[in-house]
Every structure is written in structure tokens, then in C-alpha cells.
């Protein structure tokens, strides 16, 4: 259904990629597809121990003396779907839906992050009509769950000193820096108690939120479903008393939670008051988020009895900690106006056997600030005696405004479109910082077509921007300097 879109070769490969399951840490099928592609086109390839793949293509005639360019994308995708969807990301193809100038997916993430970058690479590798010097296409694995493919990238895996990352989400913008990140995970153990059979079980749901990328979208004023659910639980606990049987919100560390659910018990005497108050809070939420969350929905209804409830002491500590846990923008950059410097995302809360696991992620372009906000979040959970663990994190990418490839890209964009591109840093994490650690000589930029709502089922790709991005990249490749 995408064959009529331009550039045809890019959309051909993107449509093929949509049929291949590629959740993070389960990229075997997409890597095998890429190997078959390389074999079919007689292109040399190699794979490192982490599963990263490199396919190389020689220069076109007359351009053999140009510097080698590394084009890089990650092959995995964030697998988010609506709660009522039966989609199986390990088996089922993504179903594309064209909506005007936008491409979406039916009930799931589209995976244009970063599938469209992969498709661009394949189109360049397959085409016989593009002018370019020596090309190395790097396909990394497991970017979305911690950049582990880039972390484990084999040294001397590629030879080029210019790298163009194809994982940005705004056409007309060139990114030259990104935030570093770190995860903070708290585990709270609890005792399972017998549910009070004489009380009324109520299910509470917060749904319909935008969600989105915890880096790119953290400053847009979107609601966090876990934080809203916590406000409801706190209100009921403090005013009427409750017994918490279940809580479940969010899924991925790098996605703002768009849905959250809880099951509670309250006494017969207060059940109607609780329902009324929850509806009142719903009206408050709609007013607070009237500009950013038009589809917010809060429901409360009587439900079936549960197998257990959480012990009272742990319940109270959990609700207080979730209420106190910061979420959102913590600081704005003083060096680049309009850039978020530091943020934190309350990403998910899950019950796993006899413990409740709360996952958060912190980002900052300032290393000391990244540690500071991670320690702040950890301290909230240390106060309730939770078992807190933090990952090693990943480094940011410090902007280089004197970059040679940046100058070439700016000139190429101006020549093509008769206007200047915006040069920016991004608050999201890119693999570039990790590449720079292993290849300190790298000269890098990050570019891409326009996407919105990534990491959520609202993800959409702006169709006209793909052709603009394609033409821009080809213009850059034509103007790479000689060795």
C-alpha cells in the first residue's frame, strides 16, 4: 500500500521492514533479513558479538577518493500497543495506515523510529543511481532498552571518520549533541494479605493519554498516567481509607506512561463517595490538561474480588513514594535556549510476585546534573527502604559547532531548499555519545524525517518529510570532501 509514495525505493524497504518482528533484544529476524539483503546485492558484511551489523558499499565511479561515510540506524523498535489490542509484536506485522500526510500504525507503534532510517540505508545500498564515496552502513541492536548494541560495539568495526546518525525526528533540523541517561529502579517487597470479602472492590483506570518519548516529549506538558492514578489513590487513602490489591502503569523506561490501572477495596459506607470524588478528580484533570490531553479518560467501577491485597504498611509507603517521585523537566539549558537540560521520567510500576517494581529514567546533557537527579529519585525510594538499583548509564554527546560535516550539511540544505536548517541538540539519548567514546576522532551529525508521538501507539511519520530527508542526505553524500 506504500508503493505509490516517493521515494519509491525507500518506501519499498520500509514496507518490507514493517512485516519483520524486531522488538528490542529480539532482533534476529531483522538482522537475518539484512544479511540476506547484503548477499543478494553482493555487498560485504560483518557482524560483531553483540549482533551489530555492518554492510559496506564501494564508491560510485569517479568518487573513490572521497572520505568514507558511516550511515547509522538501530534496527529494534519500541513495542507499545493500546490495551485492547491483540497484536503480538513477536509474530505479527505492523499494519500501516495512511492518514492524509501522515503514516500511522493500527493500534501499535509504527516503528519508524528507527525503521525509516534502516530503509534509507537499504535504498542507498541498493541503488545504482546515487553519487557517493565509500559507504559503511552500521545497523545497531537493542538501542531502545539501554543502547546496549552501541555499548558493546566491537572496536575497529568500521573505518569511516564521518558518521551520520539517521535517528532524529525533525526534518530541517541538524542535531549535534544529545543528553546522557541513567535508569533508577526500585523494588518494594510486600506481604500478600487476604482480601476483605465484605468490602467493595473497585477498578480505577487512567487512559487516553498521549504518552510519547521521555526525552523528545518530556517538556510538552503531557500527563503521566501513573502520577494521575497516584493522586487518586492518595486522595482515597487519606480521606476514606483503602486497601490496594493491584497497581499497573506504563511499560517502557523511555516512554511517558499513557495508561495506568489499580484495584482497591473500600467499605460499603463510602463506595459512592469514593466514586463521586474520583469523577470530581477526573474533571480537575481535564481542566489541568485541557490543552495537551484532549482524550484523557478516568473510569471507576465495581469489579471482581482479587486473590490478595498488599499489606497496609507497604501500600502506604508505595503511594507516598509515587506521589513524591519527581517527573518531568528539572532544568533548562543555560547554553542552548529552549533545550531541556535535565529531566526524569516515572516510567512504570508493576507487581512481580512479592515485590512492586518502579522503573524511572533520568536524562541530562550535564553529567553532574544527571547524577544529581538520579540520586534525588533514588533517595525517595531509599526513604521507604526499597531496594534501589541504578544502571551505569550512557554518556551525552557534546556539541561541536566547528564540525566539518555540519558545515557541509548546512550548505547542502541551503543549496537544496534556499533556507538554513536549524542546528540543535536533542534531549533524547542517541548512540553518538557511545560511538564517540570508542572513536574519538568521529565527526558526527544526526538527521531524520519528521515523526511525532514516538514510543506510543500514536506514533506517526510525516510522509512528505521523508522525500525531503532523502534528498538532503543524497546532497550531503555528493559533497563529502576528499581524503
Backbone torsions as a table, in degrees:
resi	resn	phi	psi	omega
1	UNK	NA	-8.8	-178.4
2	UNK	-101.9	2.6	-172.0
3	UNK	-65.8	-20.6	-179.0
4	UNK	-86.2	-6.1	-177.7
5	UNK	-83.0	154.7	179.7
6	UNK	-115.2	145.8	-3.4
7	UNK	-73.7	134.0	-170.8
8	UNK	-55.8	-42.4	-175.4
9	UNK	-66.1	-37.9	178.3
10	UNK	-63.3	-47.5	-177.7
11	UNK	-69.4	-30.4	175.8
12	UNK	-59.3	-48.0	-178.0
13	UNK	-73.2	-33.8	178.0
14	UNK	-65.0	-39.9	178.7
15	UNK	-64.3	-36.8	175.8
16	UNK	-65.4	-41.5	-179.2
17	UNK	-62.7	-34.6	-179.9
18	UNK	-62.1	-21.4	-178.7
19	UNK	-87.8	-5.8	-173.4
20	UNK	-106.4	118.1	176.3
21	UNK	-60.3	134.4	-178.5
22	UNK	-152.0	51.9	173.4
23	UNK	-63.0	154.9	175.8
24	UNK	-56.1	138.3	-179.0
25	UNK	74.3	-0.1	178.1
26	UNK	-134.4	57.1	-173.4
27	UNK	-97.8	12.0	-173.7
28	UNK	-56.7	-40.1	-176.0
29	UNK	-70.1	-39.3	179.9
30	UNK	-72.0	-35.6	176.9
31	UNK	-65.5	-41.4	178.1
32	UNK	-63.3	-39.6	175.9
33	UNK	-59.4	-43.1	-179.6
34	UNK	-67.3	-37.1	177.6
35	UNK	-65.4	-42.5	177.5
36	UNK	-63.0	-37.9	176.9
37	UNK	-61.0	-48.7	-178.9
38	UNK	-60.6	-43.4	179.7
39	UNK	-62.1	-45.0	-179.6
40	UNK	-60.2	-36.5	-176.7
41	UNK	-98.2	11.3	177.4
42	UNK	55.0	43.2	180.0
43	UNK	-108.1	132.2	178.5
44	UNK	-63.0	144.5	177.6
45	UNK	-146.2	160.8	173.2
46	UNK	-152.4	153.9	-178.5
47	UNK	-126.9	136.9	177.9
48	UNK	-92.7	179.7	-174.7
49	UNK	-65.0	-26.5	-179.2
50	UNK	-78.7	-14.5	-177.8
51	UNK	103.8	-3.3	176.4
52	UNK	-65.4	146.6	-175.6
53	UNK	-124.6	141.0	176.1
54	UNK	-125.0	123.5	175.1
55	UNK	-115.9	131.1	-176.3
56	UNK	-114.2	151.7	178.7
57	UNK	-139.2	130.6	179.8
58	UNK	-69.6	164.4	-179.8
59	UNK	-66.4	154.1	172.5
60	UNK	-74.5	161.6	-174.1
61	UNK	-54.9	127.9	177.3
62	UNK	91.2	-4.2	-177.1
63	UNK	-120.9	21.1	-176.4
64	UNK	-66.1	-22.9	-175.6
65	UNK	-88.3	-1.0	179.3
66	UNK	-72.4	156.1	176.0
67	UNK	-64.1	147.4	177.8
68	UNK	-72.5	135.0	178.3
69	UNK	-113.2	132.4	174.3
70	UNK	-97.7	121.2	172.9
71	UNK	-100.8	129.9	-171.0
72	UNK	-133.1	134.3	172.7
73	UNK	-141.5	162.4	171.7
74	UNK	-103.6	147.0	-171.8
75	UNK	-93.2	-18.0	-177.7
76	UNK	-83.2	164.3	-179.9
77	UNK	-135.5	155.1	172.3
78	UNK	-74.7	128.8	-176.5
79	UNK	-106.8	88.5	178.1
80	UNK	-118.6	142.0	178.4
81	UNK	-144.1	162.5	174.9
82	UNK	-65.2	150.5	-173.3
83	UNK	-62.2	-24.3	-179.0
84	UNK	-95.6	5.7	-178.9
85	UNK	-82.9	142.3	176.8
86	UNK	-100.1	10.4	-176.8
87	UNK	-60.2	134.4	176.2
88	UNK	-109.3	108.3	-174.6
89	UNK	-67.6	-17.2	179.7
90	UNK	-87.9	-7.6	-177.4
91	UNK	-132.2	-40.3	-168.2
92	UNK	-87.3	144.5	173.3
93	UNK	-72.4	153.2	171.8
94	UNK	-75.1	133.1	-178.7
95	UNK	-98.2	109.5	-179.0
96	UNK	-76.9	147.1	178.3
97	UNK	-134.5	122.2	177.2
98	UNK	-88.1	126.2	179.6
99	UNK	-127.8	89.8	-176.2
100	UNK	65.3	-122.3	179.7
101	UNK	-88.8	7.3	-175.2
102	UNK	-118.6	146.4	172.7
103	UNK	-109.5	126.2	179.3
104	UNK	-121.9	-175.3	173.0
105	UNK	-124.8	154.9	179.1
106	UNK	-78.0	105.7	171.0
107	UNK	71.1	3.9	-175.8
108	UNK	-138.7	172.3	166.6
109	UNK	-61.9	149.7	-179.0
110	UNK	-83.0	-34.3	-176.6
111	UNK	81.7	14.8	172.0
112	UNK	-63.0	-27.1	168.1
113	UNK	-88.0	96.3	7.7
114	UNK	-124.3	30.4	-177.4
115	UNK	-61.1	-32.2	179.6
116	UNK	-69.8	-31.6	174.1
117	UNK	-65.2	-41.9	177.1
118	UNK	-61.3	-43.7	-179.7
119	UNK	-62.6	-39.1	177.2
120	UNK	-61.1	-45.3	179.2
121	UNK	-60.0	-45.6	-178.3
122	UNK	-64.2	-38.5	179.0
123	UNK	-63.5	-38.6	178.0
124	UNK	-68.7	-42.5	179.7
125	UNK	-65.3	-34.3	-175.2
126	UNK	-85.9	-23.3	-172.0
127	UNK	-76.7	144.3	174.8
128	UNK	-106.6	9.6	-172.8
129	UNK	-122.3	21.5	-177.6
130	UNK	-115.4	136.1	176.4
131	UNK	-88.3	125.7	178.8
132	UNK	-164.3	157.3	171.3
133	UNK	-81.5	-164.1	178.5
134	UNK	-59.5	133.8	-176.5
135	UNK	-118.9	135.6	169.1
136	UNK	-122.4	120.2	179.3
137	UNK	-102.1	114.8	-178.4
138	UNK	-100.9	124.0	178.0
139	UNK	-115.3	112.1	-177.2
140	UNK	-99.7	155.5	-179.5
141	UNK	-106.4	160.1	169.1
142	UNK	52.0	45.4	176.9
143	UNK	-73.7	-39.0	-168.4
144	UNK	-72.8	-21.3	-178.6
145	UNK	-106.8	21.3	175.1
146	UNK	137.1	14.5	177.0
147	UNK	59.1	30.5	-171.8
148	UNK	-68.3	-29.8	175.8
149	UNK	-63.7	-43.7	178.4
150	UNK	-68.2	-37.8	177.0
151	UNK	-56.9	-43.1	-173.1
152	UNK	-95.0	9.0	-178.1
153	UNK	-55.7	129.7	-178.9
154	UNK	-64.4	137.9	178.7
155	UNK	-67.9	147.1	-178.3
156	UNK	59.5	28.3	-179.1
157	UNK	-72.8	-34.5	174.6
158	UNK	-126.7	165.5	-173.3
159	UNK	-113.2	-18.2	-176.4
160	UNK	-68.0	149.6	177.6
161	UNK	-105.2	0.1	173.7
162	UNK	-114.7	126.9	178.6
163	UNK	-125.6	129.3	175.2
164	UNK	-113.1	108.8	177.6
165	UNK	-80.9	132.4	-174.6
166	UNK	-108.2	37.6	-171.1
167	UNK	-118.1	20.6	176.3
168	UNK	-93.7	170.3	-166.2
169	UNK	-131.3	24.7	178.6
170	UNK	-143.9	107.8	177.0
171	UNK	-63.7	141.5	-179.0
172	UNK	88.8	3.8	178.4
173	UNK	-125.4	138.1	177.6
174	UNK	-114.0	124.4	-177.9
175	UNK	-101.3	135.6	-176.8
176	UNK	-127.1	14.3	178.9
177	UNK	-168.1	158.0	179.4
178	UNK	-150.8	167.0	179.4
179	UNK	-81.8	153.8	167.5
180	UNK	-90.3	167.0	-176.4
181	UNK	-144.2	165.0	-179.6
182	UNK	-157.0	145.4	178.0
183	UNK	-106.0	143.6	173.8
184	UNK	-127.9	119.5	-175.9
185	UNK	-121.5	129.0	179.8
186	UNK	-114.6	134.7	176.3
187	UNK	-115.8	123.1	-178.4
188	UNK	-114.4	113.6	-179.9
189	UNK	-78.2	147.1	-180.0
190	UNK	-143.0	163.5	175.4
191	UNK	-100.5	136.7	176.1
192	UNK	-83.4	125.2	179.7
193	UNK	-114.1	158.7	178.0
194	UNK	-69.5	135.8	179.1
195	UNK	-69.4	147.2	-179.8
196	UNK	-78.0	100.7	-173.2
197	UNK	-62.7	-20.7	-178.2
198	UNK	-90.1	-3.2	177.1
199	UNK	-99.9	169.7	-174.6
200	UNK	-100.2	121.7	175.0
201	UNK	-81.0	133.2	179.2
202	UNK	-123.2	136.1	172.1
203	UNK	-99.6	136.6	179.4
204	UNK	-122.8	132.9	178.9
205	UNK	-132.9	140.6	171.9
206	UNK	-119.8	114.6	-174.7
207	UNK	-138.3	178.1	174.6
208	UNK	81.0	8.3	-178.8
209	UNK	-80.4	163.7	-177.9
210	UNK	-72.1	-34.8	-173.3
211	UNK	67.4	-131.1	176.5
212	UNK	106.6	-178.3	-175.0
213	UNK	-77.4	130.9	-176.3
214	UNK	-72.2	-9.0	173.0
215	UNK	-101.2	-59.7	-175.8
216	UNK	-63.7	-33.6	-170.9
217	UNK	-108.3	3.2	-171.1
218	UNK	-65.7	-23.0	-176.2
219	UNK	-95.6	2.8	-170.8
220	UNK	-89.8	3.3	176.4
221	UNK	78.9	17.8	177.6
222	UNK	-72.3	149.1	179.5
223	UNK	-79.1	152.6	174.0
224	UNK	-105.0	117.8	-174.8
225	UNK	-59.6	-35.8	179.6
226	UNK	-66.8	-41.4	-179.9
227	UNK	-65.1	-39.3	178.5
228	UNK	-68.1	-42.9	177.3
229	UNK	-60.9	-39.2	179.4
230	UNK	-63.5	-39.1	177.2
231	UNK	-60.0	-39.2	177.6
232	UNK	-65.4	-48.3	-179.1
233	UNK	-62.5	-41.7	178.6
234	UNK	-60.3	-45.9	-178.9
235	UNK	-61.1	-47.5	-178.5
236	UNK	-66.2	-42.2	-179.8
237	UNK	-61.0	-44.4	-175.0
238	UNK	-75.3	-28.2	-173.6
239	UNK	-103.0	-27.7	-175.1
240	UNK	-130.3	-19.2	-172.4
241	UNK	84.0	143.6	177.2
242	UNK	-153.5	163.3	171.2
243	UNK	-122.6	123.0	-174.5
244	UNK	-90.1	122.7	-179.8
245	UNK	-102.5	-31.2	-177.7
246	UNK	-157.8	148.2	172.7
247	UNK	-147.2	135.6	-175.6
248	UNK	-153.9	116.1	-179.6
249	UNK	-148.4	144.0	177.2
250	UNK	67.4	172.8	179.0
251	UNK	-140.2	-50.5	-169.7
252	UNK	-113.6	144.8	-176.5
253	UNK	-61.7	-27.3	-177.1
254	UNK	-107.1	22.2	176.2
255	UNK	-126.0	135.2	175.1
256	UNK	-70.1	127.5	-176.2
257	UNK	-60.9	128.0	-178.8
258	UNK	-105.1	-13.4	178.2
259	UNK	-141.9	146.1	175.8
260	UNK	-151.9	146.1	-174.1
261	UNK	-138.3	149.3	175.9
262	UNK	-148.4	152.9	170.8
263	UNK	-122.4	127.5	-178.4
264	UNK	-129.2	163.0	171.6
265	UNK	-115.9	137.4	172.3
266	UNK	-135.9	163.2	-177.7
267	UNK	-75.4	159.2	177.8
268	UNK	-54.9	-38.6	-172.5
269	UNK	-64.6	-29.2	-173.3
270	UNK	-110.9	-2.4	-171.5
271	UNK	-57.0	-42.3	-179.2
272	UNK	-70.3	-36.1	176.8
273	UNK	-64.1	-40.4	179.2
274	UNK	-63.0	-45.8	178.4
275	UNK	-58.9	-44.1	-179.8
276	UNK	-62.0	-44.3	-178.9
277	UNK	-66.1	-37.1	178.6
278	UNK	-66.1	-40.2	175.8
279	UNK	-64.1	-35.8	177.5
280	UNK	-66.2	-41.3	176.9
281	UNK	-63.9	-36.5	176.5
282	UNK	-57.9	-44.7	178.2
283	UNK	-63.4	-37.6	177.2
284	UNK	-63.6	-45.4	179.7
285	UNK	-61.3	-42.9	179.6
286	UNK	-60.4	-37.9	178.8
287	UNK	-71.4	-42.7	-179.1
288	UNK	-63.3	-35.5	-174.6
289	UNK	-115.0	31.2	-176.0
290	UNK	-65.1	-24.1	-178.6
291	UNK	-92.7	-20.3	-173.5
292	UNK	-118.1	-19.6	-176.5
293	UNK	-130.8	71.0	-175.7
294	UNK	-67.4	-19.5	-175.2
295	UNK	-108.5	16.4	-179.4
296	UNK	-58.4	140.5	-179.0
297	UNK	-142.7	129.7	175.3
298	UNK	-123.1	126.3	179.5
299	UNK	-126.5	145.1	173.6
300	UNK	-137.3	132.9	179.7
301	UNK	-156.0	155.8	177.4
302	UNK	-69.5	144.8	-173.9
303	UNK	-139.6	-174.0	-178.8
304	UNK	-79.0	158.2	177.3
305	UNK	-67.8	151.0	-178.4
306	UNK	-101.4	170.9	-179.8
307	UNK	-76.4	-29.3	-177.2
308	UNK	-156.5	168.6	168.1
309	UNK	-125.7	162.4	177.8
310	UNK	-81.6	141.7	-179.2
311	UNK	-59.1	148.9	-169.9
312	UNK	-59.2	-41.3	-177.0
313	UNK	-64.6	-46.2	-179.9
314	UNK	-66.5	-40.1	178.0
315	UNK	-54.7	-49.5	-178.2
316	UNK	-63.7	-44.2	-179.6
317	UNK	-62.4	-41.0	-179.3
318	UNK	-63.2	-48.5	-177.8
319	UNK	-63.4	-41.8	178.2
320	UNK	-63.9	-41.8	-177.7
321	UNK	-67.4	-42.4	178.5
322	UNK	-64.6	-35.7	177.9
323	UNK	-66.5	-41.1	-176.2
324	UNK	-78.7	-23.1	-175.5
325	UNK	-63.2	124.1	-179.3
326	UNK	-68.8	153.2	174.9
327	UNK	-149.8	136.8	175.2
328	UNK	112.2	-161.4	-178.7
329	UNK	-72.2	130.0	176.9
330	UNK	-102.4	-36.3	180.0
331	UNK	-155.4	149.3	175.5
332	UNK	-102.2	148.9	-178.7
333	UNK	-64.2	137.3	174.6
334	UNK	-91.1	-12.0	-179.0
335	UNK	-93.9	-36.0	-178.8
336	UNK	-125.2	97.9	-177.9
337	UNK	-53.0	136.4	178.8
338	UNK	88.3	-4.1	179.3
339	UNK	-98.2	128.5	173.3
340	UNK	-67.8	127.9	177.5
341	UNK	-87.4	-49.7	-171.7
342	UNK	-136.8	137.5	177.9
343	UNK	-151.9	168.6	174.0
344	UNK	-143.5	146.0	-177.5
345	UNK	-122.4	117.9	170.1
346	UNK	-79.0	99.8	-162.1
347	UNK	-91.0	-43.5	-177.0
348	UNK	-158.2	155.7	171.7
349	UNK	-137.7	125.6	-175.0
350	UNK	-137.9	144.7	171.3
351	UNK	-94.7	124.1	179.5
352	UNK	-128.1	100.8	-176.9
353	UNK	58.7	-112.1	-176.5
354	UNK	-105.2	26.0	177.1
355	UNK	-143.1	155.0	175.4
356	UNK	-108.2	125.0	-176.4
357	UNK	-108.5	123.8	178.7
358	UNK	-112.4	120.9	-178.6
359	UNK	-108.6	131.4	177.2
360	UNK	-132.7	159.2	175.3
361	UNK	-137.7	141.2	-178.9
362	UNK	-118.1	145.9	179.4
363	UNK	-135.1	146.3	170.4
364	UNK	-164.8	148.4	173.1
365	UNK	-87.4	-3.0	175.5
366	UNK	-114.5	118.6	-172.5
367	UNK	-58.7	-41.9	-179.2
368	UNK	-66.8	-36.2	178.9
369	UNK	-69.5	-34.1	176.4
370	UNK	-62.0	-44.6	177.8
371	UNK	-65.6	-37.5	-178.3
372	UNK	-64.0	-48.8	-178.2
373	UNK	-69.7	-33.6	176.3
374	UNK	-63.7	-40.1	178.2
375	UNK	-69.5	-33.5	177.4
376	UNK	-63.0	-46.7	178.9
377	UNK	-63.8	-43.9	179.4
378	UNK	-60.0	-37.7	-177.9
379	UNK	-63.8	-35.3	177.9
380	UNK	-57.7	-43.5	-176.1
381	UNK	-84.0	-26.3	171.9
382	UNK	-62.0	-34.9	-178.9
383	UNK	-62.9	-25.8	177.3
384	UNK	-101.6	15.2	175.8
385	UNK	65.5	31.6	176.0
386	UNK	-77.0	159.3	173.0
387	UNK	-86.8	109.4	-173.4
388	UNK	-107.6	130.0	176.9
389	UNK	-127.9	142.4	178.6
390	UNK	-124.3	139.2	176.1
391	UNK	-75.3	170.9	178.3
392	UNK	-70.6	-22.5	-179.4
393	UNK	78.6	-178.5	178.8
394	UNK	-138.3	152.6	-173.9
395	UNK	-79.2	157.1	171.1
396	UNK	-80.1	178.0	180.0
397	UNK	-121.7	108.7	-176.3
398	UNK	-73.9	128.9	-177.6
399	UNK	-61.0	141.1	173.7
400	UNK	-121.1	96.3	-175.8
401	UNK	-71.9	-10.7	179.6
402	UNK	-100.0	12.2	-177.9
403	UNK	-58.0	135.9	178.6
404	UNK	-68.1	-43.9	-179.1
405	UNK	-68.0	-28.5	175.1
406	UNK	-64.8	-44.9	179.6
407	UNK	-61.9	-41.7	179.5
408	UNK	-63.8	-43.6	-178.4
409	UNK	-66.2	-41.8	179.4
410	UNK	-62.4	-43.2	179.7
411	UNK	-66.1	-40.5	-180.0
412	UNK	-62.7	-41.9	-178.8
413	UNK	-67.0	-41.1	-179.8
414	UNK	-65.2	-41.8	179.6
415	UNK	-65.1	-36.8	-177.9
416	UNK	-75.4	-46.5	-167.3
417	UNK	-115.0	0.7	177.3
418	UNK	58.4	35.6	173.7
419	UNK	-157.6	160.3	-177.8
420	UNK	-86.6	140.6	173.0
421	UNK	-76.2	160.4	172.9
422	UNK	-85.4	135.0	177.6
423	UNK	-106.4	121.9	-170.9
424	UNK	-141.8	168.5	165.2
425	UNK	-109.2	159.6	-175.5
426	UNK	-120.3	143.6	-179.8
427	UNK	-81.2	-15.7	176.3
428	UNK	-72.6	163.2	175.8
429	UNK	-87.3	132.0	172.8
430	UNK	-118.3	160.7	-179.7
431	UNK	-73.4	-9.5	-174.5
432	UNK	-57.5	-39.2	-180.0
433	UNK	-60.3	-38.0	178.7
434	UNK	-71.9	-38.2	176.2
435	UNK	-61.3	-40.2	-177.4
436	UNK	-65.3	-32.6	177.2
437	UNK	-62.7	-39.6	-176.7
438	UNK	-90.5	-24.6	-179.5
439	UNK	-129.5	75.3	-173.4
440	UNK	-63.0	-15.0	-179.7
441	UNK	-85.6	-4.2	-174.7
442	UNK	-62.4	138.5	172.0
443	UNK	-110.6	119.3	-167.4
444	UNK	-132.1	149.9	164.0
445	UNK	-138.4	164.2	174.9
446	UNK	-129.1	129.7	-179.2
447	UNK	-138.6	167.3	177.9
448	UNK	179.7	172.0	174.7
449	UNK	-79.2	176.6	-177.0
450	UNK	-84.3	127.4	175.6
451	UNK	-131.3	153.6	176.3
452	UNK	-137.5	150.5	175.0
453	UNK	66.9	24.8	-178.9
454	UNK	-61.7	153.5	-177.4
455	UNK	73.2	12.8	176.2
456	UNK	-141.0	162.3	176.8
457	UNK	-63.9	-8.0	175.6
458	UNK	-86.6	2.0	-179.0
459	UNK	-53.6	134.4	177.9
460	UNK	-146.4	148.3	-177.0
461	UNK	-114.5	128.5	-179.0
462	UNK	-78.7	110.5	-171.6
463	UNK	-59.6	-50.0	-179.4
464	UNK	-60.2	-29.2	-177.1
465	UNK	-69.9	-21.8	179.5
466	UNK	-65.8	-43.1	178.5
467	UNK	-67.1	-38.7	176.6
468	UNK	-62.5	-43.8	178.6
469	UNK	-62.0	-44.9	179.0
470	UNK	-58.6	-49.6	-179.6
471	UNK	-63.5	-38.0	178.7
472	UNK	-62.7	-46.8	-179.0
473	UNK	-63.7	-41.7	179.5
474	UNK	-64.8	-36.4	177.5
475	UNK	-65.5	-39.2	175.8
476	UNK	-60.8	-47.6	-176.5
477	UNK	-61.4	-34.7	179.2
478	UNK	-68.4	-23.2	-172.4
479	UNK	-110.7	16.0	174.5
480	UNK	-64.2	135.2	-178.8
481	UNK	-72.7	167.4	177.7
482	UNK	-74.6	158.8	175.2
483	UNK	-60.7	NA	NA
